[in-house]
Each structure stands twice: as C-alpha cells, then as structure tokens.
Amino acid sequence: MSPIKSTSRRTFGLAVAGVAIALATSGVSHAQDVRTIKIATAAESKPLSWGAIGVEPQGYEPDVLKAINAKLPQYKFVMEGAADIAQETGLATGKYDIATGGYYRAPAREKQFLIPEAPMGASLIKIYSRKDSNINEMKDLVGKKIVPVTAGGGIYKFATQWQEKNPDYKIEITASSAGVPYPDRLKEVQNGKYDALVLPSNLGEQTVIDNQKLDIKASEPVAINNTYLLIHRSEENKALADDINKVLKELKDDGTLAQISQKWFGEDVTKYIK
C-alpha cells in the first residue's frame, strides 16, 4: 500500500470518527437543552383535572398542558396530581415549576408567582347548598354559614368585591388555609355544618354530588372568571412564562382550547374568556 493511500485512509477514518463524535456530542447537548418542568395538577377535580401521584393526570388542564408542551419542545412537562394546599406550597418552595387548578388572578398570587397574561380557561362560580334551602344567589347568603375560602384566593377576592359593591347585604366570608378537599366540604354542607359552599363549577362538584347521592343543588353562575396557571417565581422561569403566554394565545386563536373544553366540559367555556 502506498504512503499516499495509507495517509488518505487514515485521514478519512479520522474524519468519520470526528463526525461520529460531533453527532454524539450534539445529541448530548440537545438532550441537555431540554429542560424538565415539574407541574402540580389538581388531584381530584374531575373534569378540570384529576389523578393522584403515580397516576397520569387527566382532564381539561392536563390536555391543555400537553398542547402547550407540543409547541415548546425545549421543555419536557412532567405532571403529577397534588392536593390543593400542596400545590401552592410546593410552587412557592420551588418543588414545582408550575401549578394548575382553575386558579384566578389575585394580588397575593401576582406578588408571589409568575402568571402569564393569557388565560388557560374560564370558570363559572356557583353556590352549592342543600336542596331544601332558599339560597340561589349571593344576597341569600346573608346570615348563613359559608364554607371558609382560601386566603388570598380568587373566591375570597370575588366575595370581598361583591360585598363592597353590595354594602346593604352583609355576608360573612372567612379565609382559611386548612386545605380541606372540596368533596369533604360538600359533605359538610350536606350534614349542616355549613349552609353553603361557593366554588367554580369546573372542579367536579356535580360528579361528587351524583356519586355520593348528596342532597345538594347548584345555583346559576353568580360570576364568571378567567383561570390561569401559576409559575414559580425565579429568573429562570421568566422565559418559561413568556413562552407559555405566547402559546396560550395561539391555542385560543386556533380553536384548540375550545376543542379541549368541548371534550371535557361538553361546552366551550373559553367563549367566556374576557
């Protein structure tokens, strides 16, 4: 074999090896560029979201999250169900990057978390009371025992604003961070501990009422609110919030959110988005 041919083959071999190394390195780099995003979803709020730890979450919000992730390949969304109090606590500490649970914007949340401007959906607030009660609207709650609501949450904000606009009707709304699951709260209304529960109707209350055969009725909507996802506040997550905001607008405009809403709620709740 001539020296020229030998040198040529060695050069070619080195070139091929170089390409292989470059491709391998590129693959590793690409894998490292994909950031894992840990997400807490509501664990027992069918059809909004449900699925305990170890069970893949299902429902409207998990499907929306999957649609978002499909447009953002630089992230890998990993979801798990969590109790309400565990969601916001985990988000505040950084255990989770994102939490979803039909959340409303509220001053306390805006200060603590990053919240994309684009809504994730919309919820209809209703009053749940015993069928033999005369409670049908907010003014009927005067003198009634109302289930405590999350401190700084959307329902607390709504009730407070309603009271300010309707000073002639004094209702007693108390804030709590006890984190009692709403199915248990419905039972407390059933057994008379409380007279009424004020909540968004997309958390699966009717399913609980039907399955548990509770003698509970739901009022007509007393308010309609946009819902948002919450993001752990950090420098790194600012880009994540911007990316999600952009995609949510696209999903609303192209009808994807409406399709997912029809699938889980049987109606397009996104038409109520303000």
C-alpha positions in Angstrom: 0.0 0.0 0.0 1.4 3.4 -1.0 2.1 6.0 1.7 -0.4 8.3 0.0 -3.2 5.8 0.1 -2.5 4.9 3.7 -2.5 8.6 4.7 -5.7 9.1 2.7 -7.4 6.3 4.5 -6.2 7.4 7.9 -7.5 11.0 7.2 -10.8 9.6 6.0 -11.1 7.4 9.1 -10.3 10.3 11.4 -12.9 12.4 9.6 -15.6 9.8 10.0 -14.7 9.4 13.7 -14.8 13.2 14.0 -18.3 13.3 12.5 -19.5 10.5 14.8 -18.1 12.3 17.9 -19.7 15.5 16.7 -23.1 13.8 16.3 -22.8 12.1 19.7 -21.9 15.4 21.3 -24.7 17.2 19.5 -27.1 14.6 20.8 -26.0 15.0 24.4 -26.1 18.8 24.1 -29.6 18.7 22.6 -30.8 16.4 25.5 -29.3 18.8 28.0 -31.1 21.7 26.3 -34.5 20.1 27.0 -35.5 21.4 30.5 -37.8 19.3 32.6 -40.7 21.3 34.1 -42.4 19.8 37.1 -46.1 20.5 37.3 -48.7 20.0 40.0 -52.2 19.5 38.8 -55.4 19.2 40.8 -55.7 15.6 42.1 -59.5 15.3 42.4 -61.2 17.9 40.4 -62.8 15.9 37.5 -63.2 17.1 34.8 -60.8 20.0 35.3 -58.0 17.7 36.4 -57.6 14.5 38.4 -55.0 11.8 39.0 -53.2 11.0 42.2 -49.4 10.8 42.5 -48.2 7.9 40.3 -51.3 8.2 38.0 -51.1 10.2 34.8 -53.3 13.3 35.3 -56.4 13.6 33.1 -58.8 16.3 32.3 -59.1 19.8 30.7 -55.9 21.3 32.2 -53.7 18.3 31.6 -54.8 18.3 27.9 -54.1 22.0 27.7 -50.6 21.4 29.2 -49.9 18.7 26.6 -51.0 21.1 23.8 -48.6 23.7 25.2 -45.7 21.3 25.5 -46.2 20.1 21.9 -45.4 23.7 20.8 -42.5 24.1 23.2 -40.1 21.1 22.5 -37.4 22.9 24.6 -39.3 21.7 27.7 -40.5 18.4 29.0 -43.6 18.7 31.1 -43.9 16.2 33.9 -47.3 16.3 35.7 -48.5 14.8 39.0 -51.7 15.3 41.0 -51.4 17.1 44.3 -53.8 18.3 47.0 -54.8 22.0 46.8 -52.6 23.1 49.7 -49.7 21.0 48.5 -49.9 22.7 45.1 -49.3 26.3 46.2 -46.9 25.3 48.9 -44.8 23.2 46.5 -44.9 26.0 44.0 -43.8 28.6 46.5 -40.8 26.4 47.6 -39.8 25.5 44.1 -40.7 21.9 44.3 -42.9 22.5 41.3 -42.3 24.9 38.4 -46.0 25.2 37.5 -49.3 24.6 39.3 -52.8 24.4 37.7 -56.1 24.1 39.5 -58.5 26.6 38.0 -56.6 29.5 39.6 -57.8 33.1 39.4 -55.5 36.1 39.4 -55.3 37.7 42.8 -52.9 40.4 44.2 -51.3 37.9 46.6 -50.7 35.4 43.8 -49.4 38.0 41.4 -46.9 39.1 44.0 -45.8 35.5 44.8 -45.8 33.8 41.4 -45.3 34.5 37.7 -48.7 34.4 36.0 -48.9 34.5 32.1 -51.3 37.2 30.8 -53.1 34.7 28.6 -55.8 32.8 30.4 -55.9 29.0 30.5 -59.6 28.8 30.6 -62.7 30.2 32.3 -64.8 29.1 35.3 -68.3 29.7 36.4 -68.7 30.4 40.1 -71.8 28.8 41.7 -73.2 28.4 45.2 -73.7 24.9 46.5 -76.4 24.4 49.2 -78.9 21.9 50.4 -81.9 21.4 48.1 -84.3 22.5 50.8 -82.5 25.8 51.3 -83.6 29.2 49.9 -80.1 30.0 48.6 -80.0 30.9 45.0 -77.8 34.0 44.7 -75.2 35.9 46.7 -77.7 38.1 48.7 -79.3 34.9 50.0 -76.0 34.2 51.9 -76.8 36.9 54.5 -76.8 35.3 57.9 -75.6 32.0 56.5 -72.6 29.9 57.5 -70.3 29.8 54.4 -67.5 27.3 54.0 -64.2 29.1 54.5 -62.3 30.0 51.3 -58.6 30.1 50.5 -56.9 33.1 51.9 -55.9 35.4 49.1 -57.6 33.2 46.5 -60.0 34.0 43.7 -63.2 33.2 45.6 -62.1 35.4 48.5 -61.4 38.2 46.2 -64.7 37.7 44.4 -66.7 37.6 47.7 -64.9 40.7 49.0 -65.5 42.7 45.9 -69.2 41.6 45.8 -69.6 42.8 49.4 -68.0 46.2 48.5 -70.5 46.6 45.7 -73.4 45.5 47.7 -73.0 47.1 51.2 -76.6 46.6 52.1 -76.1 42.8 52.2 -73.6 41.7 54.9 -72.2 38.2 54.3 -69.6 36.5 56.5 -66.7 35.2 54.4 -63.8 33.8 56.4 -60.4 32.9 55.0 -58.6 29.7 55.7 -55.5 27.7 54.7 -56.7 24.4 56.0 -56.8 22.8 52.6 -59.9 20.6 53.2 -60.8 18.9 49.9 -64.0 20.2 48.4 -65.7 16.8 48.4 -65.5 16.9 52.2 -66.7 20.4 52.2 -69.8 19.4 50.2 -70.5 16.7 52.8 -70.2 19.4 55.5 -72.9 21.4 53.7 -75.0 18.2 53.5 -74.7 17.5 57.2 -75.4 21.1 58.2 -72.0 22.2 59.5 -72.2 24.9 56.8 -75.1 26.3 54.8 -73.3 26.9 51.5 -70.1 26.4 49.5 -69.0 29.0 46.9 -66.8 27.5 44.2 -66.1 27.3 40.5 -68.3 24.6 38.9 -65.4 23.1 36.9 -63.8 21.3 39.8 -66.1 18.2 39.5 -68.6 19.1 42.2 -71.6 17.6 40.3 -69.7 14.3 39.9 -69.3 14.2 43.7 -72.9 15.1 44.3 -74.1 12.4 41.9 -71.7 9.7 43.1 -72.3 10.4 46.8 -76.0 10.9 46.2 -75.8 14.2 48.1 -79.0 16.3 48.5 -77.1 19.4 47.2 -78.1 21.9 44.5 -76.0 24.3 42.4 -77.1 27.8 41.7 -76.9 29.6 38.4 -73.5 31.2 37.8 -73.0 34.2 40.2 -69.8 35.2 38.4 -67.5 34.2 35.5 -63.7 34.3 35.8 -60.7 33.6 33.7 -58.4 30.9 35.0 -54.6 30.9 34.9 -51.6 28.7 35.5 -49.1 29.7 38.2 -45.4 29.6 37.8 -42.7 29.5 40.5 -41.1 33.0 40.6 -37.4 32.8 39.5 -35.2 34.4 36.9 -35.0 31.1 35.0 -38.8 30.8 34.8 -39.4 34.2 33.3 -38.6 32.8 29.8 -40.9 29.9 30.6 -43.7 32.3 31.5 -43.2 34.3 28.2 -43.2 31.1 26.1 -46.4 29.7 27.7 -48.1 33.1 27.4 -47.4 33.1 23.6 -48.6 29.6 23.1 -51.8 30.0 25.1 -52.7 32.9 22.8 -52.1 30.7 19.8 -54.2 27.8 21.2 -57.1 30.2 21.9 -56.9 31.7 18.5 -56.7 28.4 16.6 -59.6 26.8 18.5 -57.6 24.2 20.3 -58.7 25.4 23.8 -62.4 25.3 22.6 -62.0 21.7 21.3 -60.4 20.6 24.6 -63.2 22.4 26.5 -65.9 20.6 24.5 -64.2 17.3 25.2 -64.2 17.6 29.0 -67.0 20.1 29.8 -69.4 19.5 27.0 -69.4 23.2 26.2 -66.9 25.8 25.1 -66.1 27.6 28.4 -63.4 29.6 26.6 -66.1 31.8 25.0 -66.4 33.3 28.4 -62.8 34.3 28.5 -62.6 38.1 28.9 
